[in-house]
């Protein structure tokens, strides 16, 4: 609480016009939500009683020894709540569990919770990990304490292969560790395809302008995945989409069209030499069990006029050669499937020209190849996608339903995969370098991971609008969410309007009323310096702005004359109230963002300034809370 503030006179100044401001006590200004999280993925069977919970005192006993992966439970809880030491006289919770033969799909688990005991059993290691993540997401706050619902849950995935496709890059390792630890593993995803041609390969050098990932970092990233029980699949474009291979005018003699280098020419002897050297290096470094050669849209550029028969002849030369590479290294082969599908054989992504050329191309693919069957049509009907999965399986291949970010596409194709016993792969096309910055620029693609994980695991058939949760909000909570106190922290609310109401934005509370706008400078002066640890601002924007555009600036002036400054960027910190896309930099609910600024403990707050940075997007400050 900030009791000293309540006796201090505040005033806002717009230019030279003073606006009186009141400071009122605000109980529970910062407190964890008491609403249990939605069950994502939706479990197959759950009988949970949140009305008769068991207290989680942070004191546990392990009658048969510490349970493997128990740290995953503790980490999951600590990411959501400020966990305190057990109180004196706290009752311990007995915990047991382990790997067991549950006759479930790999990754399945059971959870049983009674008044004194928690038991988690998993089908293989993957199942025990999934059970621990789920247990951590079941914990909820109420009355200043943490609780688990009593009851039981039995859950298993609907399909075995539940993956995502990501790129690599200089920032990929740090970013992807956080992405998987905080979001994708707790949601039950278990495979990754890493598009990694933009690596500093010795056999195939590329320019620094392409931001190549260092080989040792790529190897480290693969090991990071294996430590998490995931076997990554390297993807290196090895037919079309070869701009990376020819960049800077390199190796143009191997292009089908040297004036528009895009497709490598298998008729030239140097092609086999170059690709063998590249894949020998990659496989020796990464030790994968499967490799993805790309092979999508091979004649999209540099092959005009369009000649389906020529493309087929090139395909018939290239695919067996790639198959030889996979066979020589003892790895499974994976490719995209569009070039071997004709119009009418799938809803879209049918680059095979006609049924005869598509048939000939499928015949050239080594039997048993994994087909990443990508189709991005947004249609609510899963039956639209049945024929393509059936065709691939009928001809001796292993199809993986590969979706993009449109919710209806994710739902329908995932349901088709469940029905056809295929896997799922959520693709991302968010630039060539994997990083948090790329995620921020493409929030809808990463929010789709939540939908993909839910539909692929659960097999649920509700339309996206009927799921009862916002996937963007769930993703943001999991990736960016900070621990909130279980026992509420009180503060002071600054109000300049007599007609206010209490509003919740994430774990923060405000008194909101008529907004202060950023059309002009607003300056709040304190008659006396005040000790404040954190300043919170409830903000929205009047109009939609450009992603990353600076909108306003908040300046906190301290007693030593220095300032704490925060530049508010559209799409990072704030959005218009009707713009529902994810925000990485702020908590958000009810169309408002909660912007938080921490203050050094050794100095006191003197004034707050809110300054416009553009006339195109007006930021509205609805409330200010000081902790």
N, C-alpha and C positions, 0 to 999 in steps of 0.2 A: 504494500500500500504506500501512498505518497501523502501522508497527512499534512505535511508542511505546505503543500500546494493549496490546500483548501482555504487558507487564510491570506493568500496572495491575490492581488488584483491583476487581472489579465486584460488586455485590450488588443484587438486586431486593428490594423491600420491599412486601409486601401488608399494608397497615396497619402493624403493628409486627413482623410476621414476616419475617425476612430469608431470602432465597433466593439461594444462591451462583450466580454467573454466570461462565463461562469465556470468555476471548477467544482465538480460534484463528485462525491465518492461513488465508485463503481465496483461493487462486489463481484468476485469471480471474473475479473477482467481478462484473465488468461487461464484457461482451464481446458483439459481434455474433454472432448465430446463424450456424453454418456450413451450415445447411440451405438449399438453393436455394428460392426462392419457388415456389408452385404456378403453373402457366401459366394465367393468367386474363386474357382469355377463352382457352379452349382453342383452339390454332391449328389451321388446316386441315392443314398439313403441317409437321412439325418433325423434324429429324434432328440432335440436339444431344448432344455428348459432354461431360458434366460431369467425367468422369474424366481427360480430356486437355485442360485449359483453357489459355487464354492469360492472362498476368498483365496486369492493368490498373494501370499504374504512375502514372497521372495525368500522363503525358507523351504527347502526341499530335502527330502531324504530318499535314498535309492536302496531299497532292501536287497536287490540282487546286483548292485554295482551301478555306477553312473551310466546312464543310457547314451548310446552313441548318437551323435548329432544333437544332443541337448543344447549345445551352444547356439544352434540355429533358432531354437525356440527363444532363448534369452535375447539374442540379437534382434529378432523380430519384434519382441515386446519393447526393447529399449529404443528402437527407432520410433516408436509411437508414444511412449510415456516416459516421463522423468521417474525412473525407478529408484526408490529409496531403500535403505537397509531395513531389515525386518524390525518391527516394533517389539518392545519388551513384552514377553508373554505370547508372541505370535505362534499360531499353530502351524506346524509343517504340513506340506502336502507330499504324500508318498507317490513316487514316480517309478514306473517300470516300463519296459518295452524292448524292442529289438526287431531283427529280421525274422520272418516266419513264413511258412508255406501256407498262404491264405487262399490258394487256388484262384487268385485274381490276376488280371493283367499286370505286367511289370509296372511299377509305380503306384499300385493300389495300396491302401492302408486302412486300418481301423483305429478309432479313438474311442475310449470309454472313460467317462469322468463321473466320479461319485463324490460324496461329501468329504472323503478323506484320501482318495486315490485317483491317479491319472495313469492310463495305460495306452501306449501307442505301439502298434505293430505294423510293419511294412512288408510288402511283397518285394523282396530284394532291397538293396541299399537305397535305390531310387524311391521306393515306397516309404521307407522310414524317414528319409529326408522330406518327402512331401507331407507326411503326417506331422512332422515337427513344425514345418512352416504353417500348416493349417492350424495347429494348436496355438501358435503365436498370434495368428490373425483372429482367433476366437476370443482372446482376452478383451475385456471391456472395462470401462471405468464407471463407477456409480458410488455416490456418497463419499467421495474422497478415498476410495479403495479400488483395487483391481480385483476382477472376478473372472471365473470361467463358468460357462453354463454347464449344468449337469446333463448327463445323457450319453448318447453314442452316435457315432458316424461311421459308415462303411462307404468307401469311395474308391473308384478306379476309373482310369481314362477310357474313353470310347475308341480311341485310335492309339497306336503305339508310337508313331512318328509325329511329334508335335514341335515344329521348328520355326525358326525365323531366318531370314537372309539379311546379312549386314555386310558393309564394306569394311576395309581396314584403313589405316592411316596413322600419322604420328601421334594422334591423341586417342586412338582406338582402344588401347589397352586399359587405360584408366577409366575411360567412359564405359566400356563394355563390362568391366568387372562390377561397377556400380549398377548398371542396367540389369544385369543378371541377378546379382545378390539381392537387390531391393525389389525387383519387379518380376522378372521372367521366371526365375526358379520358384518363388512363392506361388506363382500362378500355374505351375506344373508343366511349363515348356521344357523340352529335353533334347532338342537338336538345334544346330546352327550351321548354316552355309556361309562361309566367309569369302567374299569376293576379294581376291588378294593379288591380282596381276600387278597392281601399283605397289610393288615391293622392290627394294634395291637388289634385284637378282644379279648375280655375277655373270650369268650366261646371257642375260637379256637386259642390259642397262637401259634405264629410262632417265629423263631429265629431272632436275630438282623441282621444276615448275609443276610437275605432276604430284608433288608431295608424297614421295614413296615412303613406305614404312621400312624401317631397318629390319634386316633379316632376323637378328637376335630378338628384336621386340616381337616380331610375328611368331617366332618359335615360343617365346614366353607367353604370348596370348593363347596359343594352342595348349600349352601346359596349364595355364590358368583354367581353361575350360575342362581339361581332364581332371584337375583337382576337384572340380564341381560335378563330376560324374557325367560330363558331356563329351562326346567324340566329335570334334569339329570336322567339317568337310570343306576343303579348299576349292574355290572356284576361280579358275583362270581362263578367260575368254581365249579360245583356241581355234576359232574359225571366222565368224563374223564379230562385229564390235571390237575389231583389233586396232582401233585408233591408238591405244596405248603402246602397241608393239611398233607402230610406224611413226610415232610422235617425233618431231624434230628432224624429219626426213630420214630416219634410220630404217634400214632393212627394206627399202622400197622395192627392191628387186623381187621380193617374195609376195608382193601384193597382186591381186587380180587386176587392179586398175591403179597404176602408179600415180596418176593425176588426182585420184580420189581414193587414197589407201584406206581400206575399211575391212576387206576380206582377204585372208591369207590364201594363197593358191596351192592346193595340194599336188598340182601337176609339176611343180618345180621341186627338184631334189632337195634344195636347201630348206624347204618347209619342214620335211621330216627331221632333218638334222637339228634345226632350231627348236622345234617343239619337243623333241626327245631330250635335248640338253636342258631345256627349261623345266620339264616335268621331272627329269632325273634329279635336278637340284632341289625342286620344291618337295618332292616326296622324301628325299634323303633328310631334308631339314625338318619336315613336319610330321613324318611317319603316320600319315592318315590311313584309315581303313577304306575310305571312299573318296573319289575325286570327281569334281564337277567341271566339265569341259566347256560349259556355256552352249554355244551352237544355236542361239536364237537369232532370228532376223538376219540371216547371213547375207542376203542379197538386197538389203534395204537401201544401201548406198553403194556407189561405185560400180554398179552392174546394170547400166542403161545402154540400150533398151532392155527391158525386162525379158529374160529368156529362161522360162521354167525348166526346159530340158537341160540347159547348161548348169543351172543350179543343182539339178539332180545328179548330173555326172560328177560335179565337184563333191557333192555330198557322198556319193558312192565311193569316192576315193578317200575322202577325209575321215569318215566315221570308222571304217575298219582300221585305219592307221591309229586313231585315238584309242580304239579298242585294244590294239596291240600294246600300247603304252600301259594301259590299265592291267592287262593280263600279265605283262612282263614283271610288273611290280606287285602283283597279287592283291590288287585293290578293286573295289567295286566301281563301276562307271556310272556317272550321272550326267544328264544333259537337260536343257529345256526342250519342250516338245512341239513348239508351234510350227517349225519347218516341216514336220511330218504329219500335219493335219490339214485336210482340205476344207473349204467352206461347206457347211452342212454337217461336218463331223464333230463340231464343237461350236459353242455360242460366239466365240471370238478368238483372236490369236490363232488364225488359220493361215499360216504363211506357206502352206504346201501346194498352193495354186489350184490343183484339181485332184480328183481322187486317184488317178493313176500315178501322177508324180508323187503324191503323198504316200501311196502304197509302196512305191519303189524306194522311197527314202526310209520308210519304216523297216523295210527288208534289209537295209544296209546297216541298221543299228544292231550291235551285238546283243544277242538274246540275254534277258535278265537285267538289262540296263535300267537304272532308276530314272524315271521320267518326271521331272519337275514340270507338271502340266499346268501352265499358267493361263488363267482366264480371269479377266477383271470386270466382266459385265456385272452391273448391279441389278440383280433380278431376285425377287423374293422366292422364286420357285426352285428348289434343289433339283427337281427332275430335269431341269434344263441342262444340268452338268453330268447326269448319269452316263449318257452315251460315250463321252470322251474317256471317262475312267474305265468303262467297260471295254472299249476298243483296245486301250493299251494293255489291260490285263489279259484280254482274249488272245492277243498276239505275243504274249510271253514277256511282258515288261512289268515293272513295278511302279505304278503311278503315285505321285504325291500331288494332292490338290493345292495349287499355289495361288494365293489370293493377294489382293492389294488392300487399300485402306477403306473403300466404300463399304459401309455397314451391311447393306443387303448382299453384296458380293461375298463378304466374309461369312455371313450366316449361311447363305444358300449353298456355296461350294463346300463349306465345312460339313454341313449336314449330308451333302452328297457323298463326301469322303467317309463319313461314319456309316452310311448305308452300304457303300461299296467296299468297306474295310480297307480304305486307303489312308495314307498319312496326310498331314497338312503342313504347308510352309507359308508363313506370312512374309511377303517380300517388302522391301523398302527401297525406294528410289529417291534418296534424299541427298544427292551429291555423291561424289566419288571418295570422300574422306569421312570416315565415321568419327563423330565427335558430338559433344553436348551442344555445341553451337549449331550443328546441322540439325539436331533434334529440335532445337528451339524454333528453327525456321520451318520445320515440317511437323508440327505437333499432331496433326490428324493421323499421320502415318504411324506414330508411336502409340497414340491412344488406341489404334486398331489392334495392337498386341493384346490388349485386355480382352477385346471381343474374340480374337482368334483363340486365345487360351481357353476362354470359357466355352465357346461352341465346340472346339476340338476335344476338350476333355469331357464335357458333360453330355454332349449330344442334344442339349436342350433345343427346342424349336421355336421359342418365342421370337417375335420380331424385335429388332434392336430397340425400338421405341418402347417396348413392353417389358424390358429386362428389369426395370426398377432402379437403375443406376446410370450414371454418366461415365462412360469409359475414360473420357479425358480427365475428369475429376479423380477417378480411381488411380489412373496412371500418375497424376501429379502428386497425390497423397503418398503413393508408394515410392516414387523416385525422389521427390523433394521434401516430403514431410519431415518436420523436426519434432522431437519429443515434446509433449506438453505436460504440464503438471497435473497430477491426479487430484490434488487438493488445490482449489482455485487460488490464484494470486490476485489480490485486490489492487485497484489503481484509482486514478482520477480521470474523469471524463471532462473534456473542455467543450462547452456548448455556447453557441451564439444565437440560439433560437429557443423560444419558450416552448414550442411545440415539437418535442423530440420523442423518439421511441428507442428502446434498446434493440440492437441488431447484432447478430452473431456472424462473424466471418471466419470460418475455420475455428481455431481455438480461442479467438479474440472477440471481445465484446466492445461495442461502441454505443454511445447515444447519438443517433443520427437525426438530422432535420434538414432545413433549407441549406443547400450546399454553398460553400465558398468556391468560387470559380478561379481558374488560373488565367482569366482574361487580363488580370492585372496583378501586381505584387500584393500579397497578403502578408503582413508582418505581425506576429504575436510577441508582445514585450512582457517580460516578467518584472514586477516591481522589485523583486528580490531573487537572487539566484536560488535555484531549487535542485535538490538531488533527485535525478531521474536516471533510471537504468536503461529504459527503452521507451521510445516514442512510436506509437502506432497510428496509422492514418487509413481511414476507410475512404476509398477513392473509386470513382468510375469516370468514364469519358462520355462526352456528349455525342461524339461521332466516331466512326471507325477510322483508324489511322493506318499508316503503312507499318509493316512489321519492322521493329527495331528503331522506329523514329523517336527521337527525344521529344517528350511532350511537356514536361515540367521538371522543376528542380526543387528539392527540399533542402534547406540549410538550417542546421541547428548550431547556434552560436554558443560557445562554452565560456566559462568564467576566465579562462586563460587567453581569450581572444581568438582561439582557433575554432574551426568549424567542422562539423560532420556533415558531409554532403551526399545526397542521393539523387542521381539523374533518373527520372522515371521514363522508361522506354515503352512504347506501345508494343504489345505482344510479348513483352518480357515481364513488366511490372503491373501494367494496367491494360484494360480493354474497355470498350463501350459496353454498357449494361446488356445489350442484346447480342453481343459477340460472345458466343459460348465456348470458343476454343480455349485450349489449355494455356495456363500461365506458368512459366517456370519460376519466376522470381517472387511470387506473392501467393499467399493463401487467397482463395476466392470462393464466394458463395453469394447467392441472391443478386448476381450482377455486379457485386462490389469486390474490390481487391483490398487486402490488408497489407499495406506496405510497412515494414518494420525497420527501424534504425536503432542500433545499440549505441550507448554512450560510454566513454571511458569512466570508470568508477572514481577516478581521482579529481574529476572536474564537475562543475554544476552547470545546469542549463540556464541560459540568459534569454534567448529568444528563438522563435521559429519563423522562418521565411518560406513562403511558397511562391515560386516565380515561374511564369510561363516561358516556354522555349519555342513555341510555335503558335501561330494564329489559326492553324488548320484544325487542330484537335484540342478541345477545351477540357481540361481535367476538373472534376468536381470533387472537392473534399467534403465528405458527408459527416465525418466525425473524427475526433482525435482522442486517443487514450494514452495516458502516461503511466508507466509502471515504475 
